[in-house]
Amino acid sequence: MSARVGSLRSDPLVRVLWLARPLRARLILAVLAGAAATGCGIALLATSGFLLARASQHPNILAIAIAVVAVRGLSIGRGVFRYAARLASHDAAFRILTDIRVRAFQRLERLAPAGLRTLRPGDLLARLVSDVDATQDLFLRGVAPPLAAVLAGTGAVIACLLILPSSGLALAAGLLAAGTLVPWLAAARARRTGQRLAPARGEFAAHFTGVLSGAADLHAFGAAEPAAARAAAASAELARMERRAASGMGLGTGLSSGAAGLTVWAVLGLAVAATGTGALTRVPLAVVTLTALAAFEAVTALPAAAIQLGQARASAARVTSILDAPDPVRDPAAPLPLPAGPVRVRLRGARVRYEPGGPLALDGVDLDLDAGRRVALVGPSGAGKSTVAAVLLRFCELSGGSATLDGAALSAYAGDDVRTVIGGCAQDPHIFDTTIAGNLRLARPGATEEQLASAAGRAGLLPWITSLPLGWDTPVGAHGRHPVGHSGPRHTAHHARPRRPRPGRRDRPARPRPGGRSRHARRATALKRPVPANVASGTVRAVARRAGRLM
């Protein structure tokens, strides 16, 4: 029993549903309002049948006055309760989506960059956006509609049982078939597709994002057409799976309509037979038949909901795989305090494996970084330059050897503390689609305008920023493409300056501002001028494929 309970709790949809505990009042309200809305629809059609059948007998107006008022009230109540159900269910779903997305983003921030090496950017984006959005089907279609259908369907069956027991039993059998058997058949038809749809969506997003982000390089190397062909193949596979999922929905809709039609005919036949024997009159005949017809409104959406829940389970599994991913670097339980003043960093026999049993990304590296020095780490692509930087920034753990900060093991310090004294400037920084000030405040959210100006001045960007019409409020666009004359690596150094890290690391500083000087002169200026203002008396470690890039 305990193993079964543990397996149930590990189900991705159950884990997502568990997050809704603080919002169960809203979900209960959504269920009750949905049942009331469906019940009003059933009662509206039944009352309309009563009104028409009774009016055909030309009674006194007082005999149908209550039915006339009831029709108006039920019409209004149906709309009000439907709105309340949608409002409560969507409010709960969006709140839970916010919680899931924040947890996923916080987890990604913890895992990056070493813990995300196996995920492509497009697939990661699909997990964070499309897969998280897909989990809302659990609350919009998987919780409220089935429970509301049970309540409303039960009410319709009881009403028919009170009028004609045989018709109530027929309606119960039809609703049970349309509400359980038909959704199961539709979900079985699309089960394999539903499990593969989310990964296929991520595969397409990975190819499409790769083509867009690497368009220039693909054209330069003549690889644009093969890349576009791979993206087109992924798109065709995704479309094929979506068509198969749609066929399951079509099957569910057809079977549900068939079950409704057969049930209504059965109820009508039983009612007509009872009328022939005198057990039923014309007015109850109309009421029981229209009640049976309207009752299937409660189960119409269940086949599509069953299919979408299968897809939501696959999406939830992809999201929880990120939430459950192990930390690439674990902070110590009692981290050491950071040393005061300039620090000294040592690597001795450093070895790194990104996967257990995998090849060594670093093999026996020794490195000394003393205060006031500039150290260039030169090597071809794949030599391990970025891995050395990842070790220094505590983005990955050593598989062998040692790394020390002022004589103490680097692993004895908290990662966030280490990154306050060791800064990094990547070759291809990510600049967010917001203002210059918004990007700079990523390093210190509460930075004042004076602190921003001080950081920009040390980066050599202040004159350029003040020359812009909007100044600090200038939008930089995706990847910083909007402002003219912007330099990515220089802006990354700009990101780091409010924290004032002491040792610094620059990854191939080959994009200084345009000018009329030679390429090597511009690169030398990029290395020598801004960095000392940033790290003061600290250390600069530059990374490049060739020594000529630093001269």
N, C-alpha and C positions, 0 to 999 in steps of 0.2 A: 504493500500500500504506500509506504514512504517513497519507494522508487518511482511509483506512478505519479505521486504528487510532485516529486522533484522533476520528473520529465515534463509534467504539465507546466510547472513554473518556468521551465527553460524554453517553452514555446515562445517564439518571437512576439506573436500577437498577444499572448497572455502577459508578457513583460510590458508591452505597450499599454495594455488595459490596466495593469497594476499602477501605472502612472496617473490614472484617472481617479484614484481614490479621493483626492481632495475635491474633485468636481463631481462626485456621485450625485449630489443634490440636483445639479443641472441636468445630468443624464436621466435621472428619475423624472424630472419635470418634462424632459423631451419625450420620454416614453409615454407618460400620462397625457401630454398634449397631443402627441401623435395618435394615440388610441382614441382620444376624444374627437379629433378631427375626422378620423376614419369612421367612428361611430356616428358622428353627425351626418356624414355622407350616406351611410347605410340607412339611418333613420329618415333622412330627407327623401330618399327614393321610396322607402316603404310608406311614409306618410303621404307622399304625392300619389302613390297607387291607391291608398285608402281614400284620399280626397276625390280622385277621379271616379273611382268605383261607387263611392257613396253619393257623389253628386249626380251620377246617372240615374239614381233612384228618385231624384227631385224631392229631397227632404226639406225640412225647415232650415233656414239659414243658420239657426243656432246649433243645429246638429253637426255642422261642419266648421263652425267658427273657430273652435280650438285647433282643428287641423290646419286652417289657414294661417293662424298665428304661429303654429309650430313650424310650418314650412319656412316662414320668414326668419324665425329665430334660429332654426337649424342652418339655414343658408348663411346667416351672419356668423354663427358659431363655428361653422366649418372653416371659414377663412381666418377667423381669429385664432382658433386652436392650431391651424396649420402654420400660421406665422409664428406662434409661440414655440411650436415644436422645432421649426427650422432655426429660430433664433437661439434656443437653448442648445440644440445639438451642435450647431456651427460654432457657437461661443465656446463650448467645451472642447470641440475638436481643434479650434485655432489656438486655444490656450495650451493644450497638450502638444500641438505641433511646435509651438514656441519653446516649450520645455525640452522637447526632443532635439530641436535644432540647436538650442543653446548647449545642451549636453554634448551633442556631436561635435560642435565647433570647439568647445573646451577640450574635448578628447583629442581632436585633430591638432590643436595647439600643443597638447602635451606630447603627441606622437611625432610631430614634424621635427626634423626632416627624416631621421633615420628609420622611424617606424612606418613610413609611408612609401618605402622604396618599391614595394611590389604593386602599388596602385598607380595607374596612369592618371594624369590630371583630369581628363574628361570623365573617366569612370568615377573618380572621387567627387567631381562636381555633380554627377548624376545621383550619387548616394546622398549627398548633402541636400539636394534640391528635390529631384523627382521622387526618389525613394522615401524621403521623409514626408513629402506631400501625399504619397500613396497610402501612408498609414492612417490618414484621416478617414478612409473608407471603413475602418473598424468602428468608428463612432457614428459616422453619418449613415452607414448602411448595415453594419454588423451588430449594433446594439439596439438602437431605438426601433427601427422598422420591424424586426422579427418579434420583439416583445409587444410592440403596439399591435401587430397582426394577431398575436395570440389573444390579447384582451378584446380587440374588436371582433375577431372571428368567434370567440366564445360567446360574446353578447348576441351576435346574429344567430348562432346555433340555438341558444336558449330561447330566443324569441320565436324561432320556427318550431322548436319543440313544444312550446306553449300553445301554438296555433294548431300544428299538426305534427305529432311525434315522428311519423315516418319521414316527413319532409326534413325535419331537423336532423335525423340520422343520415339521410342522403347528403345534406349540406355538410355535415361534419366529415363524412368520408371524402367528399370532393375537396374541401379545404385542406384536409390532412394530406391528400395526394398532391395538391398544387403547392402546398407550403413546405413539404418535406421531400417527397419523391422527385418532383420536377427540379427543384434546386440541386438535389444531389446528382441527377443525371446531367444537368447543364454543367455543373462544376467538374464532374468526371470527364466530360467531353473536352473541357479546356484546362484540366489539371496540369498536364505536362507543359502546355503552353504558358500557363500562368507562372509556373516555377522558372521558366526560362525567359520570360518577358523582361523582367527587371535586369538580369545580366545582359540581355541583348540590347536593352536601352542604354546601359552603361558602355557596352562595346561600341555602339554607334556614336555616343557622345565622345568617347575617347578618340575615335578616328576623326570625327568632325572637328573637334577642338584642335587636334594635332595638325590637320590641314590648314585651319585658319591661323593658328599661332605660328606655324612654320612655313607659311606660304612663300616668303622670300627665299628661305634656304632651299625649299623644295624646287623652286624655279631655277635657282642658281645651279643646282646639281642635276637638273633634268629629271627629277623624281616626282614632279607634280602629278603627272597622269597616273602612275601606279598608286600613289597615295589617294587620289580622288577615286580610283577604281575600288580600292579597299573600303573607303567610306561609302561608296554606292552599294557595294556588296553587303555591308553591315546594315545599310538602310533597307535594302530589299529583304534581308532576313527578318528585320524588325517588322516590316510591313506584313510579311507572311505570317508571323506569329500573331500580330494584331488581327489579321483576317480570321485566323483560326479561333482566336478568342471571341471575335464577333459572331462566328458561326455557333459557338456554344451559347451565346446570348440569344441568338435567333432561335436555336432549338428550345431554350427555356421559355421564350415568349410564346412560341407556337404550342408547346405542350401545355403551358398554363392557360392559354386561350381555349385549347381543346378540352381541358379538364373543366373549365368554367362552363363551357357550352353544354357538355354532357351532364354536368350536375344540374344546371338550370332546367334542362329538358326533363331530367329525372324528377326534380321537385315539381315541375309543372304537371307532369303525368300523374304523379301521386295526388296532387291537389285536385286535378280534374276528376280523377277517379273518386276522391272523397266527396267532391261536389255532386257527382252523379248519384252517390248513395245517400245524399242529404246530410252527411256529416260536416260539410263545409258549405258556406255560401259564397256569393261572388266577391264580396268585399274582402274576406280573409284570403281568398284565392289570389287576388291581385297583390295583397300585402306579402304573402309568403313567397310568391314568385319573384317580386322585385327585391325583396330582402336577400334572397339567394343570389340574384344577379349582382347586387351592390356589394355583397360580402367579399367577392373576389378582388375588390379593390385593395384589400388588406394584404394579399399575397402576390399581387402582380409583380412587384419589384424584387421579390426574393430570389428568383433565379439569377438575375444580373448581380444582385448583392453577393450571392454565393461565389460567383466567378471572381468578382472584384476582391473578395476577401482572400481568395487563393493568391491573387496577385499581390495583395497587401502583405500577406505572410512572407512571400519571397522578398519584397522590399524591406520589410521589418528585419528579416534575417541579415540582409546586407548592411543595414544600419547598425544592428546590434553587434555585427562582427567588428565594426570600428569601436563601439563602446567597450567591447570585451578584449580588444587587442592589448597585449602586455606592454608595459612601459619599456621603451628601448633603453632608458637610463633611469635608475632608481635613486632617489635622494636618500641620504643617510637619515636614520631616526633622530640623531642629535648632531646636526651639521656644525662644523667649526665656524667661528667668526672670521670674517675676512681680515687679512693683515692690513695694517695702516701703511701708507706711503707706497712708493714704487714696489712692484712685485717682481719676482723672478720665477720663470717657468722652465721646467726641465722635462724632456722626454728621454727615456732610456730603454732601448730595445722594444719600442712600441710595436705591438702587433694588433691588428683588427680584423675580425671576420664579421661580415654582415649577416651571415647565416651559419648556424651550427654545422660544422663539417664542410662549409664552403671554402672557396679560395681566400687566401690572405689579401686583404686590400692594403694593409701595411705589414711589412715584415722587417722588424729590427731597426726602426728609425730612432736616431738620436738627434735631439734638438735642444739648443740652449737659447733662451730669450731673456736677456738682461736689460735692465733699465737704460734708456738712452740709446739703444741700438736699433739699426734697421737691418732686417734679415730678409734676403730674397730666397724663396724656395722655388727652384726651377726644375721642370720635368715635363715629359710629354703627357698627353691626355691618358688618363687611366693609371698614372704613376702613384696616385694617392695623395695629391696635394690637398684636395678638398676634404679628404678623410682626416688628414692632420688637423685641418681647421675644425672639423666636427669634433675631434677629440678635445681640442683646447676649449671649445665652447660647450663641452659636455652634452653634445648631441648624440654621442655613441660611446659605448664602453670599450675599454681595452680587453683584448683576448689574451694578452701577455705583455710583459714589460711593465713600465711604471710611468706615471705622469704626476709631477709634483708642482705645487704652487707655494713658493717660499718654504720649501722643505717638507710640507705636508702633502699627503696624497690628494690629488685633485678630486678624487671620488669622495673625500671626506667633507667637501663643501656642497652646499645646495646648488643646483644648476642655475637657478635664477640669480643667486649671489655671484657665482662665477662670471655670469654674463654682464654683471655690472662693472667688472674690472677688466674683462676681455671682450672687446667689441669686434664686429665683423662687417665687412663691406663686400657684398657679393658682386660677381660680374654682371649678372642680369637681375637687378632688383625688381621686386614687384611694387609698383606704385598704384595706389588705389584711386578709383574714379571719384575723387572728391577734391577739396581745395588743397592748396599748398600747406596751409596751417593745419588742416585736418590730418594730412599725411605726417607732418612733423610731430603732432601731438600723440601719435601712436607710441612714441618712446616715453613721453611724459604727458599723460592726459591733462594734467592741471597746469601746464606751462603757461606763463604769462606772455604777453606780446614782447616784453623786454627780453625774456629768456629765449623766445623764438628768434628775435633779432640777433641776440648774442650768438646763438648756434649757427644761424645763417651767415653771420659775419665770419666765423671761424671756418665755415665751409667754402667761403668765397662766393656765396650766392646772394648776399644781401643787396648789392647794387642792382643785380638783375631782377630780384623780387620787387624792389621799390620802383623800378622802371615800368613795371606792368601796370596797366590801367586799374585793375582790381587789387593789386598788391597781394596780401596774404589770402584774400578770398578768391584768387584766380583758380578756376577749376583746371586740373591737370589732365583729365581724361584717362581712359583706360591705358595702363602702362606708361602714363606720362607723355602721351603723344601730342597733346594740344599745345602746351607752351613752346614757343620757338626758342631754340638754343638750349633746351634742357639737356642735362647730362645725367644718365641713370646712376652710375656709380657715385658721382658727386652728391646726388640727392640721397643716396643710401647713407653716405657718411653724414649727411644732414639729418637723417632719421636718428642716428646713434648719438649725436652730440648732446642732447639734453641730459643723458645719463653719465657723460664724461667717463667712459671706460678708459683704463690706463694702457694695457697693451692693445694694439690694434692689428687687424688682419685685412689686407686688401687683395682681392682675387682678380688678377690681371687688370690693372688700372689702365685700360687702353681706350677710354672714351672721354678725354678732357674736352673742354669747350672748343669749338672750331676757331681757327685762327690762321694767320699766314705763316706760322713757323713750320719747321719740318716735323714729320711724324714723331721721330725719336725725341725731339726737343719738347714737343707737347706732352709726350708720355712722361718724360723726366720731370717736367713741371707738375704734372698731375700727381706724381709720387711724392715730390719733395715739398711742395708749398702748403697744401691744405692740412696734411696729416699732422705735422708737429703741433699745430694749434689745437688739434683735437685731443691728442694724447698727452700733451704737455711734456713731462719728462719720462714718458713711458716708452714702449717698444713698438716698432712697426715691422710687420712681417708681410712682405709682398709675395704674391703667387703668380707665376707666369709659365707658359710652355717653353719660352726661349729667353735666355738672358738678355738678348737684344731688345726685348720689349720693355725692359726696365732701364735702358740706358739712353 
